[in-house]
Amino acid sequence: MNSRFSQAAVIAAGIAFLGMCIKSGIDDFVNKDRVVTVKGLSEKEVEADKVTWPIPTKELGNDLTQLYHNINVTTNKVKTFLKQNGVKDDEISVNAPVVIDLNADQYSTNKGYRYNITSTITVTSRNVKLIRSIMARQGELLKQGVAVVEGNWDNRTTYEYVSFQKMKPEMMQEAIKNAETTAEQFAKNSSSRLDKITRADQGQFSIEDRDSNTPYIKKVRVVTTVTYSLKD
C-alpha cells in the first residue's frame, strides 16, 4: 500500500510539474509578441578642445629667388607673432612653399606677374581659447606688411572634440534611461508592466557644429534603440 501511495504521489507531482511547464510555455507563447521598442536620446553641447588653424600667405613676382626670400621673411614674421602671443614651437608647422607658374596656366588672367608662391603655417593646439583670441588679433600682422590670404576649403580652420571617449558611458546611460522612461509610460498606458530587455542597439554617436557661426561649439548626440518585453 505504501509503495502504491508513493508511486501515486510521484505521478501526481510529475503531472503537476508538467502542467506548470505547459502553462508557462503557453504564457510565453501568448506574450512573445508583447514588446515595445523605444528610442532614447542623449545630447550635449561641449566646447571644442582642439583647433587646427592654417595661415596661408602669398607673394607675386617675376624673380623666383627674390620671392623665396620674401616668403621666408613673411613666414618668420608670422612665427614670431604666434610665439609672442603664447603659441608653442611644437604647435607650429611650416609647409613647403607652393609655386605656380602663371605663364603655364592658359586660364590665368594675371598678366603682370609670372610666379605665384604660397606658404602655409599651420597651428595645431589644444588651447582653443588662446588660439581663437590670436585669430581675432591677426590684423596686427598687417602693420608688419603681412597679408593673410583667405583660406579655401583645404585651408579652413577646423575644431574638434577629442575628449569624446570620456563622455560615452555617461551619455549611453542617459540615453537608456530616457528610453526606459518612454517605455514605462507606454506600458502604463497599455495597462502593462515592463519586463526584461530583449534587444538593445547602442546606436551611433555623432559630433557636429552647433551652428555655422560657432564651429568651436560641438553638439554630441546619441540615439539608442531598446526593446522591452511586457507583462500584465
URDAFEN-V221592 format. One record per pair of residues at least 12 apart in sequence whose ideal C-beta (glycine too) atoms are under 10 Angstrom apart, sorted by the first residue. I is the first residue (numbers start at 1). J is the second residue. D is the distance in whole Angstrom. If there is no record, write none. Layout:
# URDAFEN-V221592
{{I | J | D} {I | J | D}}
This chain:
# URDAFEN-V221592
{{27 | 231 | 9} {27 | 232 | 10} {28 | 229 | 10} {31 | 192 | 10} {31 | 195 | 9} {31 | 229 | 7} {31 | 230 | 7} {31 | 231 | 7} {31 | 232 | 8} {32 | 198 | 10} {32 | 229 | 8} {33 | 229 | 9} {33 | 230 | 10} {34 | 187 | 10} {34 | 190 | 9} {34 | 192 | 7} {34 | 195 | 9} {34 | 228 | 10} {34 | 229 | 6} {34 | 230 | 4} {34 | 231 | 7} {34 | 232 | 9} {35 | 183 | 10} {35 | 195 | 9} {35 | 198 | 6} {35 | 199 | 9} {35 | 227 | 5} {35 | 228 | 6} {35 | 229 | 5} {35 | 230 | 6} {36 | 182 | 9} {36 | 183 | 5} {36 | 184 | 10} {36 | 185 | 10} {36 | 186 | 5} {36 | 187 | 7} {36 | 190 | 8} {36 | 192 | 8} {36 | 194 | 8} {36 | 198 | 10} {36 | 226 | 9} {36 | 227 | 7} {36 | 228 | 5} {36 | 229 | 8} {36 | 230 | 6} {37 | 179 | 9} {37 | 183 | 9} {37 | 186 | 10} {37 | 198 | 9} {37 | 199 | 8} {37 | 201 | 10} {37 | 225 | 7} {37 | 226 | 7} {37 | 227 | 4} {37 | 228 | 8} {38 | 178 | 9} {38 | 179 | 5} {38 | 180 | 8} {38 | 181 | 9} {38 | 182 | 4} {38 | 183 | 5} {38 | 184 | 9} {38 | 185 | 9} {38 | 186 | 7} {38 | 224 | 9} {38 | 225 | 8} {38 | 226 | 6} {38 | 227 | 8} {38 | 228 | 8} {39 | 175 | 8} {39 | 178 | 8} {39 | 179 | 6} {39 | 182 | 8} {39 | 201 | 9} {39 | 203 | 8} {39 | 223 | 6} {39 | 224 | 7} {39 | 225 | 5} {39 | 226 | 8} {40 | 172 | 9} {40 | 173 | 10} {40 | 174 | 8} {40 | 175 | 4} {40 | 176 | 6} {40 | 177 | 7} {40 | 178 | 4} {40 | 179 | 3} {40 | 180 | 7} {40 | 181 | 8} {40 | 182 | 7} {40 | 183 | 9} {40 | 200 | 10} {40 | 203 | 8} {40 | 222 | 9} {40 | 223 | 7} {40 | 224 | 5} {40 | 225 | 8} {40 | 226 | 7} {41 | 171 | 10} {41 | 174 | 9} {41 | 175 | 6} {41 | 178 | 6} {41 | 179 | 8} {41 | 182 | 10} {41 | 203 | 9} {41 | 221 | 7} {41 | 222 | 8} {41 | 223 | 5} {41 | 224 | 8} {42 | 167 | 9} {42 | 168 | 10} {42 | 170 | 8} {42 | 171 | 4} {42 | 172 | 7} {42 | 173 | 8} {42 | 174 | 4} {42 | 175 | 4} {42 | 176 | 9} {42 | 177 | 9} {42 | 178 | 7} {42 | 179 | 10} {42 | 203 | 9} {42 | 205 | 9} {42 | 220 | 8} {42 | 221 | 7} {42 | 222 | 5} {42 | 223 | 8} {42 | 224 | 8} {43 | 171 | 8} {43 | 174 | 9} {43 | 175 | 9} {43 | 206 | 10} {43 | 219 | 7} {43 | 220 | 7} {43 | 221 | 5} {43 | 222 | 8} {43 | 223 | 9} {44 | 167 | 7} {44 | 170 | 9} {44 | 171 | 7} {44 | 174 | 9} {44 | 218 | 9} {44 | 219 | 8} {44 | 220 | 5} {44 | 221 | 8} {44 | 222 | 9} {45 | 210 | 6} {45 | 214 | 10} {45 | 217 | 6} {45 | 218 | 7} {45 | 219 | 6} {45 | 220 | 8} {45 | 221 | 10} {46 | 161 | 6} {46 | 163 | 8} {46 | 164 | 9} {46 | 167 | 8} {46 | 207 | 9} {46 | 210 | 10} {46 | 217 | 8} {46 | 218 | 5} {46 | 219 | 8} {46 | 220 | 6} {47 | 128 | 7} {47 | 129 | 8} {47 | 159 | 9} {47 | 161 | 8} {47 | 214 | 10} {47 | 216 | 6} {47 | 217 | 6} {47 | 218 | 7} {48 | 126 | 10} {48 | 128 | 5} {48 | 129 | 10} {48 | 132 | 10} {48 | 158 | 9} {48 | 159 | 4} {48 | 160 | 6} {48 | 161 | 5} {48 | 162 | 9} {48 | 163 | 10} {48 | 207 | 9} {48 | 209 | 9} {48 | 214 | 10} {48 | 215 | 8} {48 | 216 | 5} {48 | 217 | 7} {48 | 218 | 6} {49 | 125 | 10} {49 | 126 | 6} {49 | 127 | 9} {49 | 128 | 6} {49 | 159 | 9} {49 | 160 | 7} {49 | 161 | 6} {49 | 162 | 6} {49 | 163 | 5} {49 | 164 | 9} {49 | 216 | 10} {49 | 218 | 9} {50 | 124 | 7} {50 | 125 | 7} {50 | 126 | 5} {50 | 127 | 9} {50 | 128 | 7} {50 | 131 | 10} {50 | 158 | 9} {50 | 159 | 7} {50 | 160 | 4} {50 | 161 | 8} {50 | 162 | 5} {50 | 163 | 9} {51 | 91 | 10} {51 | 123 | 8} {51 | 124 | 7} {51 | 125 | 6} {51 | 126 | 8} {51 | 127 | 8} {51 | 128 | 5} {51 | 129 | 9} {51 | 130 | 9} {51 | 131 | 5} {51 | 132 | 7} {51 | 135 | 9} {51 | 157 | 7} {51 | 158 | 7} {51 | 159 | 5} {51 | 160 | 8} {51 | 215 | 10} {51 | 216 | 7} {52 | 122 | 7} {52 | 123 | 7} {52 | 124 | 5} {52 | 125 | 8} {52 | 131 | 9} {52 | 156 | 9} {52 | 157 | 7} {52 | 158 | 5} {52 | 159 | 8} {52 | 160 | 8} {53 | 82 | 10} {53 | 87 | 9} {53 | 91 | 10} {53 | 121 | 9} {53 | 122 | 7} {53 | 123 | 4} {53 | 124 | 8} {53 | 125 | 8} {53 | 128 | 10} {53 | 131 | 6} {53 | 132 | 9} {53 | 134 | 8} {53 | 135 | 7} {53 | 138 | 9} {53 | 151 | 9} {53 | 155 | 10} {53 | 156 | 9} {53 | 157 | 5} {53 | 158 | 8} {53 | 159 | 10} {54 | 93 | 10} {54 | 95 | 9} {54 | 120 | 5} {54 | 121 | 8} {54 | 122 | 5} {54 | 123 | 8} {54 | 124 | 10} {54 | 148 | 10} {54 | 149 | 10} {54 | 151 | 6} {54 | 152 | 10} {54 | 154 | 8} {54 | 155 | 4} {54 | 156 | 7} {54 | 157 | 7} {54 | 158 | 9} {55 | 75 | 9} {55 | 78 | 6} {55 | 79 | 10} {55 | 81 | 9} {55 | 82 | 8} {55 | 92 | 9} {55 | 94 | 10} {55 | 119 | 9} {55 | 120 | 7} {55 | 121 | 5} {55 | 122 | 7} {55 | 123 | 7} {55 | 135 | 9} {55 | 138 | 8} {55 | 141 | 9} {55 | 146 | 9} {55 | 148 | 6} {55 | 149 | 9} {55 | 151 | 8} {55 | 155 | 9} {55 | 157 | 9} {56 | 95 | 9} {56 | 98 | 9} {56 | 118 | 6} {56 | 119 | 7} {56 | 120 | 4} {56 | 121 | 8} {56 | 122 | 9} {56 | 148 | 7} {56 | 149 | 4} {56 | 150 | 8} {56 | 151 | 6} {56 | 152 | 9} {56 | 154 | 10} {56 | 155 | 5} {57 | 70 | 10} {57 | 71 | 7} {57 | 74 | 5} {57 | 75 | 7} {57 | 77 | 9} {57 | 78 | 7} {57 | 97 | 10} {57 | 117 | 9} {57 | 118 | 7} {57 | 119 | 6} {57 | 120 | 8} {57 | 121 | 8} {57 | 141 | 9} {57 | 146 | 6} {57 | 147 | 7} {57 | 148 | 6} {57 | 149 | 6} {58 | 71 | 8} {58 | 74 | 9} {58 | 97 | 10} {58 | 98 | 10} {58 | 100 | 10} {58 | 116 | 7} {58 | 117 | 7} {58 | 118 | 5} {58 | 119 | 8} {58 | 120 | 10} {58 | 147 | 8} {58 | 148 | 9} {58 | 149 | 5} {59 | 71 | 5} {59 | 72 | 10} {59 | 73 | 10} {59 | 74 | 7} {59 | 97 | 9} {59 | 99 | 10} {59 | 113 | 9} {59 | 115 | 8} {59 | 116 | 8} {59 | 117 | 5} {59 | 118 | 8} {59 | 119 | 8} {59 | 147 | 10} {60 | 100 | 10} {60 | 102 | 9} {60 | 110 | 8} {60 | 112 | 8} {60 | 113 | 4} {60 | 114 | 9} {60 | 115 | 7} {60 | 116 | 6} {60 | 117 | 8} {60 | 118 | 10} {61 | 112 | 9} {61 | 113 | 6} {61 | 114 | 8} {61 | 115 | 6} {61 | 116 | 9} {61 | 117 | 8} {62 | 102 | 10} {62 | 103 | 10} {62 | 112 | 9} {62 | 113 | 6} {62 | 114 | 5} {62 | 115 | 7} {63 | 113 | 10} {63 | 114 | 9} {63 | 115 | 8} {64 | 99 | 7} {64 | 101 | 9} {64 | 114 | 8} {64 | 115 | 6} {64 | 117 | 8} {66 | 115 | 10} {67 | 97 | 9} {67 | 99 | 8} {67 | 113 | 9} {67 | 114 | 10} {67 | 115 | 6} {67 | 116 | 9} {67 | 117 | 5} {68 | 97 | 7} {68 | 99 | 9} {68 | 115 | 10} {68 | 117 | 7} {68 | 119 | 10} {70 | 117 | 8} {70 | 119 | 10} {70 | 145 | 10} {71 | 97 | 6} {71 | 99 | 10} {71 | 117 | 6} {71 | 118 | 8} {71 | 119 | 5} {72 | 94 | 10} {72 | 97 | 9} {72 | 119 | 8} {73 | 144 | 10} {73 | 145 | 9} {73 | 146 | 9} {74 | 119 | 7} {74 | 121 | 9} {74 | 141 | 9} {74 | 144 | 9} {74 | 145 | 8} {74 | 146 | 5} {74 | 147 | 9} {74 | 148 | 10} {75 | 94 | 6} {75 | 95 | 10} {75 | 97 | 9} {75 | 119 | 5} {75 | 120 | 9} {75 | 121 | 6} {75 | 146 | 9} {76 | 94 | 10} {77 | 141 | 7} {77 | 144 | 5} {77 | 145 | 8} {77 | 146 | 5} {78 | 92 | 9} {78 | 94 | 9} {78 | 119 | 9} {78 | 120 | 10} {78 | 121 | 5} {78 | 123 | 10} {78 | 138 | 9} {78 | 141 | 7} {78 | 144 | 9} {78 | 146 | 6} {78 | 148 | 8} {79 | 92 | 6} {79 | 94 | 8} {79 | 121 | 7} {79 | 123 | 10} {80 | 144 | 9} {81 | 121 | 10} {81 | 134 | 8} {81 | 137 | 9} {81 | 138 | 8} {81 | 140 | 7} {81 | 141 | 6} {81 | 144 | 8} {81 | 146 | 8} {82 | 121 | 8} {82 | 123 | 6} {82 | 125 | 10} {82 | 131 | 9} {82 | 134 | 7} {82 | 138 | 10} {82 | 141 | 10} {84 | 134 | 10} {84 | 140 | 10} {85 | 130 | 8} {85 | 131 | 9} {85 | 133 | 8} {85 | 134 | 5} {85 | 137 | 7} {85 | 138 | 10} {85 | 140 | 9} {86 | 125 | 10} {86 | 127 | 8} {86 | 130 | 6} {86 | 131 | 9} {86 | 133 | 9} {86 | 134 | 8} {87 | 123 | 6} {87 | 124 | 10} {87 | 125 | 7} {87 | 127 | 8} {87 | 130 | 8} {87 | 131 | 7} {87 | 134 | 7} {88 | 123 | 10} {88 | 125 | 8} {88 | 127 | 9} {90 | 124 | 9} {90 | 125 | 10} {91 | 122 | 9} {91 | 123 | 6} {91 | 124 | 6} {91 | 125 | 5} {91 | 126 | 9} {91 | 127 | 8} {91 | 130 | 10} {91 | 131 | 9} {92 | 121 | 6} {92 | 122 | 8} {92 | 123 | 6} {92 | 124 | 8} {92 | 125 | 9} {93 | 120 | 9} {93 | 121 | 7} {93 | 122 | 5} {93 | 123 | 8} {93 | 124 | 7} {94 | 119 | 7} {94 | 120 | 8} {94 | 121 | 5} {94 | 122 | 8} {95 | 118 | 9} {95 | 119 | 7} {95 | 120 | 5} {95 | 121 | 8} {95 | 122 | 7} {96 | 119 | 8} {96 | 120 | 9} {97 | 117 | 5} {97 | 118 | 7} {97 | 119 | 5} {97 | 120 | 9} {98 | 116 | 9} {98 | 117 | 7} {98 | 118 | 5} {98 | 119 | 8} {98 | 120 | 8} {99 | 115 | 6} {99 | 116 | 7} {99 | 117 | 5} {99 | 118 | 8} {100 | 114 | 10} {100 | 115 | 7} {100 | 116 | 4} {100 | 117 | 8} {100 | 118 | 8} {101 | 114 | 6} {101 | 115 | 6} {101 | 116 | 8} {102 | 114 | 6} {102 | 115 | 7} {102 | 116 | 6} {103 | 115 | 9} {118 | 149 | 7} {118 | 155 | 9} {119 | 149 | 10} {120 | 149 | 9} {120 | 151 | 9} {120 | 154 | 9} {120 | 155 | 6} {121 | 148 | 10} {122 | 155 | 9} {123 | 135 | 9} {123 | 157 | 9} {124 | 158 | 10} {126 | 160 | 10} {126 | 162 | 8} {126 | 163 | 10} {128 | 159 | 7} {128 | 160 | 9} {128 | 161 | 10} {128 | 216 | 6} {129 | 216 | 9} {131 | 157 | 9} {131 | 159 | 10} {131 | 216 | 10} {132 | 157 | 9} {132 | 159 | 9} {132 | 216 | 7} {135 | 148 | 10} {135 | 157 | 7} {156 | 215 | 9} {157 | 215 | 8} {157 | 216 | 9} {158 | 215 | 8} {158 | 216 | 10} {159 | 209 | 8} {159 | 214 | 9} {159 | 215 | 5} {159 | 216 | 5} {159 | 217 | 8} {159 | 218 | 7} {160 | 207 | 8} {160 | 216 | 10} {160 | 218 | 8} {161 | 207 | 6} {161 | 216 | 10} {161 | 217 | 10} {161 | 218 | 5} {161 | 219 | 10} {161 | 220 | 7} {162 | 207 | 10} {164 | 205 | 7} {164 | 207 | 6} {164 | 218 | 9} {164 | 220 | 7} {165 | 205 | 10} {167 | 205 | 9} {167 | 220 | 7} {167 | 222 | 10} {168 | 202 | 10} {168 | 205 | 7} {168 | 220 | 9} {168 | 222 | 8} {171 | 205 | 8} {171 | 220 | 7} {171 | 221 | 9} {171 | 222 | 5} {171 | 224 | 9} {172 | 202 | 7} {172 | 203 | 8} {172 | 205 | 9} {172 | 222 | 7} {172 | 224 | 7} {173 | 224 | 10} {174 | 222 | 9} {174 | 224 | 10} {175 | 202 | 9} {175 | 203 | 7} {175 | 205 | 10} {175 | 221 | 9} {175 | 222 | 5} {175 | 223 | 7} {175 | 224 | 4} {175 | 225 | 10} {175 | 226 | 9} {176 | 197 | 9} {176 | 200 | 8} {176 | 202 | 9} {176 | 203 | 10} {176 | 224 | 6} {176 | 226 | 6} {178 | 223 | 10} {178 | 224 | 9} {178 | 226 | 10} {179 | 197 | 9} {179 | 200 | 9} {179 | 203 | 10} {179 | 223 | 9} {179 | 224 | 6} {179 | 225 | 8} {179 | 226 | 4} {179 | 227 | 10} {179 | 228 | 9} {180 | 194 | 7} {180 | 197 | 9} {180 | 226 | 7} {180 | 228 | 8} {182 | 226 | 9} {182 | 228 | 10} {183 | 197 | 9} {183 | 226 | 7} {183 | 227 | 9} {183 | 228 | 5} {183 | 230 | 9} {184 | 228 | 9} {186 | 228 | 9} {186 | 230 | 9} {187 | 228 | 8} {187 | 230 | 6} {187 | 231 | 9} {190 | 230 | 7} {191 | 230 | 10} {191 | 232 | 8} {192 | 228 | 10} {192 | 229 | 10} {192 | 230 | 4} {192 | 231 | 7} {192 | 232 | 6} {193 | 228 | 10} {193 | 230 | 7} {193 | 231 | 5} {193 | 232 | 7} {194 | 228 | 5} {194 | 229 | 8} {194 | 230 | 7} {194 | 231 | 8} {195 | 228 | 6} {195 | 229 | 4} {195 | 230 | 6} {195 | 231 | 5} {196 | 228 | 7} {196 | 229 | 6} {196 | 231 | 9} {197 | 226 | 6} {197 | 227 | 7} {197 | 228 | 6} {197 | 229 | 8} {198 | 226 | 9} {198 | 227 | 5} {198 | 228 | 7} {198 | 229 | 5} {199 | 225 | 8} {199 | 226 | 7} {199 | 227 | 4} {199 | 228 | 9} {199 | 229 | 10} {200 | 224 | 7} {200 | 225 | 7} {200 | 226 | 5} {200 | 227 | 7} {200 | 228 | 10} {201 | 223 | 9} {201 | 224 | 6} {201 | 225 | 4} {201 | 226 | 8} {201 | 227 | 9} {202 | 222 | 8} {202 | 223 | 10} {202 | 224 | 6} {202 | 225 | 9} {202 | 226 | 10} {203 | 221 | 9} {203 | 222 | 5} {203 | 223 | 5} {203 | 224 | 4} {203 | 225 | 6} {203 | 226 | 10} {204 | 221 | 9} {204 | 222 | 7} {204 | 223 | 8} {204 | 224 | 10} {205 | 220 | 7} {205 | 221 | 7} {205 | 222 | 5} {205 | 223 | 9} {206 | 218 | 10} {206 | 219 | 8} {206 | 220 | 7} {206 | 221 | 5} {206 | 222 | 7} {206 | 223 | 9} {207 | 219 | 7} {207 | 220 | 5} {207 | 221 | 8} {208 | 220 | 8} {208 | 221 | 7}}
